[in-house]
Amino acid sequence: MSGRNLPYRDRGGDRGGDRGSRGGRGFSGDRGGSRGSSSDRGDRGGRGGRGGRGGQQSGPSRMLLAPTQPPDPNALSYENQYIKDTAKDTQKDHQLARRPGYGTQGRAMVLRANFFEMQFKPDQEYHSYRVDISVKKDGDGFKHAEKIPKAHRQFLMDAFLQERRFQENIGPATDGTTEIVLNRQLDDTSSFVRRIGDAAVAPGDKRPIYKATLIYQGSVKPDDFKNILRNPKQRGPMENEAVILRILNIVMSAHPYKDPGIYISGRGRTKFFRMGPGKEAWPMGGGIEAARGYFSSVRFGTGKFLLNLNVNHGAFYKPGPLSALVKEYMVVYGEDREHLGRYLKGLKIYAIHLPKRKDAFGKPQYAIKSILGVATPQDGKVKGANPNELPRVKRLASSPGNVQFFMNQEGRPGRYVTVTEYFEKTYNMKIRCHDMPVVNVGNMEHPSYLPLDVCEVVPGQGFGGDPATSQRQAMIKVSCRKPPENYESITTDGLNIMGITAGKTVERGIKVLPDMVTVPARILNTPVLKYGSQKTTPRFGSWNLANTKFCSGATIPTPAVLWLRKGRDLFETPNMCVQKFTKKLREHGMKVNDPTMYLQASLSGGPESESKNREAIKQLFIKLLNGNVKFAIVILSDANSKVFDWIKYSGDIKTGIITHCMQVDKLNRGDDQYLSNNAMKVNLKFGGANQVLDGSHSKFIGQGKTMVVGLDVTHPTGTDPPSWPSVAAIVASIDGRMAQWPGEIMIQGRRVEHVEVLQQLMYRRLELWKTHNGGTLPMNILVYRDGVSEGQFDMVLNFELPLIKKACAELYNRSMPYITIVVCGKRHNVRFYPTIEKDQDRTQNPINGCVVDRVVTRPIFWDFYLQAQAPLQGSARPAHYIVIHDDIFRNPKTNPEGKPADMIQELTHNICYMMGRATRSISYATPAFLADKMCDRARKYMLAYYYAFMQPRGPGSDGKMPPPPPDCVQLEKSIVSKMAYI
């Protein structure tokens, strides 16, 4: 919703972008399936639903019928000239790796990319102003406001744009917080004074008075930047690149910003959702809905500015009564009182028991409050508090009748009243939500309690937490759309919401061409895989395990079976089903006996039974330890995440017993594909190799001289405890087969982006390689670094690369290894669309193996887009790879055949077929994918520890919790070199 008429509304923070923090997981505008990559719980790779609008296409889609122009010859000519001019340049330290050329391998084709060329009025200039805000309180003069509520700042920015001086054809645009951009410079310094709320000020009114003043920051001319973009002598990023992109993104958001029905979010204000007329939203459960909108971002292309426009889906709190939201929450999460407080934290509500008051624009407005959480027994218990006036809260998330606060009374002694009593007497209200929790809209020191009856959720609030499995599945159904549907949405509604169709951007000196740009692309050859003595060539990115032995079958310890029952199960005993599974393990080449130990426990539902369930599972693991069991097949009755987390924590962290979980209904059906999918994971857990690349497709890696590494860092989400740390994960190959990827996890500082302990992590990976390779260390180290945005490349070069080198210096006696670091980006909004039928697959995506490295990339960077997977449904999202440091591929000692661009593209493509738990190529490089999965597993370890040991324990606690200890994510020493996490 527009801040123009919502003086208290907070537009929200970053919900996505090119990774940034993983907190607040954004959802892209599409999802592609990958059936073979189900989790350890069993096969969850089902198809899901298509969801969303845009019905079935009849006949060829407009995506194929639209006229296709050849890729811009000027851009291609410039790129060729740049490579020629820089061929003899030497690489300097602390600089990004220079592009050595463009790829040539594969079948050539032409695709559309979801970019639109931007043209500017000659000599167009944009002037930037910072808005400085001062505050006046209690009769004092104006003082600079170091910190003011976001909603107040938003209100002042909107009020500023209502000033007459901004209505005189100067094209005002704003980021809504600190900056205003104009088409021409103002003649004088502008300022104005506003009070938040009613214009009439009552005696004793303490609402702040603000003064906002424009401070000129300078101007930019797009033509100046275009001239540099077209200069082959330009060797690196331009000065003020971030400034021009920021300003142009503000200008492009000006039209939707003026629409009161459009909500704008995202870092740089790049996501646009209709929350009024035309809203497209679908329920996700838990009081959350999935809304369809658009992502828009100005980017540099080859010699020009491009607008990247994509369909985007976001998770939002459902507007309306808060009581309805909490009821929906309980359907998904049960009565998890502690989690509910974090789920609601920061949510803004209208306090509808208070009278409306007019804002500065004269519109009646309920007061908006921000929820701190639910009522807790720790409320008010801070240093210096009067112990005789502390709130009395019976338990976490108590109801109105069970929460008392001390109320001072004029002329009489103060007394305690319940929330119910206070609202009945003060507002003559009958509390209907008497059995639901109250919320605290104050703070810990001075809580202010509201019953749910008087709370209405403000529209347009993004959900930044970690969604439950059912919510995630609902989002997938909505966002999973075919490429023609997304193409149609972008080129019609997307251009419309940005004001491009109606020519609104022309008023600000920008013409956006209505057709997507075309790019040259190539389809790389599919690698040949080996299973045992057999070879297979995948078709459409997939292959079959029927009648196939794995390349190397592991010897599996005799398993025990843990049967965790819940209510009535499908069978009286699991023996026959489990024996069918162990038979399948043997068919695929593993050596394993049938189980001899069967244990079971009956688990209960509801939050009150969680501690009993944990204790029951703990006792089972004690019996396994006493029986010297090394492997347990765990049969689960449902997908209870807390039970699964506790099993993994008990096995991987506490006992070293490797566990493999299977769901009772799927195990009972005994489907061959389900059993084979699970067999792949069991083989990997015990050191086996499922598939390897045929020698013809592993000439470089197959020499056994290159260790391939995956790195990732994950951060807390909006629903995680406030003490939650960040976690770093590393995986690495142990030989030239790239079949085994053991790894390690370590806790580090909260929201620290770089891998703090990389030296130790890399040292132990090198030692493990040495153990598996006769005491020889790798000549090359190829790192795929996940989770790094464009602004963090220098961090990797200047902090992480030196740590890798330090680890090597401890082990290498003489010559150091050659190191290449490739950043792997997947949370971007670039999509490609076929232009002719023969270049699309069965789902109307580009054929897998598609690579793009021209026109929508930049010559000064060595980057490329690669779509390795063939999705079962939805739209494919290519991975974006940026080589930021290279000692390997341009080096004639390690790559005597030359063609470094082709070599790294082919190798990266082949690595996407080495996800040992899947019979499909995956969407991005296997080591980066697995590092991400290790981070996910770390979250489960920490959640298990948290729910068992760290929750607030009643009145004696101050409510503050230390972060989880480092050892709660460290694998038990007997399994540190195994893929227990898979």
Helices and strands as residue ranges (DSSP letters): G 3-5, E 27-28, H 62-65, H 73-85, E 107-113, E 115-120, E 126-136, E 143-144, H 150-161, G 164-167, E 173-174, E 179-182, E 191-195, E 209-220, H 222-229, H 241-252, H 254-258, E 262-265, E 271-274, E 281-285, E 288-300, E 305-317, E 320-321, H 322-333, H 337-344, E 348-351, E 357-358, E 364-365, E 368-370, E 373-374, G 387-389, E 392-393, G 400-402, E 403-409, E 412-418, H 419-427, E 439-440, E 449-450, G 452-454, E 455-457, H 469-479, H 483-489, I 490-494, H 495-497, G 504-508, E 510-512, E 517-523, E 529-531, E 534-536, E 560-565, H 575-587, E 597-602, G 607-609, H 610-626, E 631-636, H 641-648, I 649-655, E 658-663, H 664-669, H 672-685, E 692-693, G 695-697, G 701-703, E 706-714, E 726-732, E 743-748, H 758-772, E 780-786, G 790-792, H 793-795, I 796-800, H 801-811, E 818-825, E 832-834, G 837-839, E 850-852, E 862-867, E 879-886, H 900-911, H 926-945, I 946-950, G 966-969, G 973-975
